Amino acid sequence: MRIGIGYDIHRFQEGRPLVLGGLTLPGETGLGGHSDADVLLHAIIDALLGAAGLGDIGQRYPPDDPAYAGADSRRLLAEVGAAVEEAGYRPESVDATVIAERPKLGPHLPRMGQAIGEALGLDPARVNVKATTNEGIGAIGRGEGIAAIAVALLSEVER
């Protein structure tokens, strides 16, 4: 078994849709970033890559590479899932927390878990997505952006 941890943070940016956990949340201010800025999927990608010893998201998808401008993070997550399996591992579970003062995420969490499971070919029951606030402390607490942290558990695949 191997464990990886991922973290990401993006600030809000007017004029962009909010993409989080593979979902577009209508009517919400989006996040700035080179791709779709899905902070939750980026944290999960880093957790998976770390657990497999495959570097990090910035190495695999450089933020200055025009090929990834506006990229769909669900596609990137699926690609990373395939790379993890090619490296000899299988995702067993993912646990993630979104840290945001806004928007309220509770109603969206089950669908996020479903989308993540689908992208990884993982039973959604093995994906847990939670949300919390920063209790008004720091940049996240002031509502300047959203952060996410994730843990991924991989098992070695017998070849």
matplotlib code that plots the C-alpha trace (Angstrom):
import matplotlib.pyplot as plt

x = [0.0, 1.1, -0.3, -0.1, -1.2, -2.2, -3.0, -4.0, -5.3, -6.8, -8.1, -11.5, -11.6, -14.6, -15.8, -14.9, -17.3, -16.7, -15.5, -15.2, -15.0, -15.7, -18.9, -19.7, -21.6, -23.8, -24.1, -20.8, -17.6, -14.9, -11.3, -8.3, -5.8, -4.3, -6.7, -10.3, -8.8, -10.6, -8.8, -10.3, -9.3, -5.9, -5.3, -6.5, -4.2, -1.2, -2.2, -2.3, 0.9, 2.6, 1.5, 2.8, 6.1, 5.2, 6.1, 3.4, 0.7, 3.0, 5.6, 3.0, 0.9, 3.1, 1.1, 2.9, 2.1, -0.6, -1.8, -3.4, -5.0, -8.6, -8.0, -10.8, -9.4, -11.7, -9.7, -6.4, -7.6, -8.5, -5.0, -3.3, -5.4, -4.2, -0.6, -0.9, -2.1, 0.7, 3.2, 1.8, -0.7, -4.5, -6.4, -8.2, -9.6, -9.6, -10.5, -10.6, -11.6, -12.5, -11.8, -14.0, -16.2, -18.4, -20.3, -22.1, -21.0, -23.0, -25.6, -22.9, -20.6, -22.2, -22.1, -18.5, -17.7, -19.5, -17.6, -14.3, -15.0, -16.1, -12.9, -10.8, -12.8, -13.2, -16.4, -17.8, -18.2, -14.4, -14.4, -15.1, -15.5, -16.0, -16.2, -15.3, -14.7, -11.6, -13.6, -12.9, -9.1, -6.6, -7.1, -9.6, -11.5, -11.8, -13.4, -10.5, -10.4, -10.8, -8.3, -8.4, -6.4, -6.6, -5.2, -5.1, -4.4, -3.0, -2.3, 0.3, -1.1, 0.3, 1.8]
y = [0.0, 3.5, 6.8, 10.3, 13.7, 16.6, 20.2, 23.0, 26.6, 29.0, 32.5, 33.6, 35.2, 37.1, 36.0, 32.3, 29.4, 27.6, 24.1, 22.0, 18.2, 17.8, 19.8, 23.3, 25.1, 27.7, 31.2, 31.1, 33.0, 30.8, 30.3, 31.6, 29.2, 27.9, 24.9, 24.9, 25.6, 22.7, 22.9, 19.7, 17.5, 19.1, 18.1, 14.6, 14.4, 15.4, 12.8, 10.1, 11.1, 11.4, 7.9, 6.4, 8.3, 10.1, 13.7, 16.3, 18.0, 20.9, 18.5, 16.5, 19.5, 22.6, 25.8, 27.6, 24.9, 26.2, 22.7, 22.8, 26.2, 25.7, 21.9, 19.8, 18.5, 15.4, 14.4, 15.1, 13.0, 10.1, 10.4, 10.3, 7.3, 5.5, 6.6, 5.3, 1.9, 1.8, 2.3, -0.8, 0.6, 0.7, 3.5, 2.0, 5.1, 8.9, 11.2, 14.9, 18.2, 21.4, 24.5, 27.4, 30.1, 30.1, 28.6, 26.1, 22.8, 20.2, 19.5, 19.0, 16.6, 13.3, 14.2, 15.3, 11.9, 10.2, 12.2, 11.5, 7.8, 7.7, 9.5, 7.0, 3.8, 3.6, 2.7, 6.0, 4.5, 4.6, 8.4, 10.7, 14.4, 16.8, 20.6, 23.0, 26.6, 28.4, 30.1, 33.6, 33.2, 34.0, 34.4, 31.5, 32.8, 36.2, 34.5, 35.2, 31.7, 27.9, 25.3, 21.5, 18.7, 15.1, 11.7, 8.8, 5.1, 2.9, -0.8, -2.5, -4.5, -8.0, -8.5]
z = [0.0, -0.7, 0.5, -1.1, 0.0, -2.3, -1.7, -4.0, -3.7, -6.2, -5.8, -7.1, -10.5, -11.9, -15.3, -15.0, -14.1, -10.8, -11.5, -8.4, -8.1, -11.8, -11.6, -12.9, -10.1, -11.9, -10.6, -8.7, -9.2, -10.7, -9.8, -11.6, -13.1, -16.3, -16.7, -15.4, -11.9, -10.3, -7.0, -5.6, -8.6, -8.6, -5.0, -5.7, -8.8, -6.6, -4.0, -6.6, -8.2, -4.9, -3.8, -7.0, -6.9, -10.1, -9.3, -9.1, -11.2, -12.2, -13.6, -15.6, -16.7, -16.7, -16.0, -18.8, -21.4, -23.8, -24.4, -20.9, -21.2, -20.0, -19.7, -18.2, -14.9, -15.1, -18.2, -16.4, -13.4, -15.7, -17.4, -14.0, -12.9, -16.0, -15.3, -11.8, -13.1, -15.7, -12.8, -11.2, -8.7, -8.3, -6.4, -3.4, -1.9, -1.9, 0.9, 0.3, 2.0, 0.3, 2.4, 1.4, 3.0, -0.1, -1.8, 0.4, -0.9, 1.1, -1.6, -4.3, -2.4, -3.3, -7.0, -6.7, -5.2, -8.1, -10.7, -9.1, -8.9, -12.5, -13.7, -11.8, -12.4, -8.7, -6.8, -5.6, -2.1, -1.9, -2.5, 0.4, -0.2, 2.7, 3.0, 5.8, 6.3, 7.5, 10.3, 8.8, 9.2, 6.5, 2.8, 2.5, 5.6, 3.9, 0.9, -1.5, -2.8, -2.3, -1.1, -1.1, 0.5, -0.4, 0.6, -1.8, -1.0, -3.7, -3.7, -5.8, -8.7, -9.1, -12.5]

ax = plt.figure().add_subplot(projection="3d")
ax.plot(x, y, z, "-o")
ax.set_aspect("equal")
plt.show()
